[in-house]
Amino acid sequence: MKIAIKISCVIFLLVCTGFNRIQNYDDTNAKIKATFIYNFTRYIEWPLELKQGNFIIAVIGTTPLFTELGKVSDQTTRGNQKFAINKYLSVNSIEPCHIIYVAKDQSHKIAEIAEKFKNRPTLIISESPGLVEEGAGIN
């Protein structure tokens, strides 16, 4: 009986440690992506009317990147613009913004998002590869 308890404890610890590593990997990936997105804002020129007010980044879907963007936005600005990070659950609810980040779970809506923002100066970034052909500006 003691051996079964010890084995169960070891298995439990291994499982918990494995999930923690996966979580840390996601956090590291999200931090890197957030840094890239903020750097993109430095080198992309938006129309004059979008250089006033907050610099808005919309995130549609579920991704750890949303949290990381929020952390970075508290520490930096784009020129004189503060960052505003908004999360959306549907395409129809997305308001005008500078950048839209499409999480993997919403990748199937990329064409709909591209259609909605086709005449607006909005950069669409996709978390899933291969969506540039469907309207994303960056994968």
Salt bridges, closest charged atoms under 4 A:
GLU45 OE2 - LYS51 NZ 2.15
GLU68 OE2 - LYS71 NZ 3.25
GLU115 OE2 - LYS118 NZ 3.01
GLU127 OE2 - LYS33 NZ 3.65
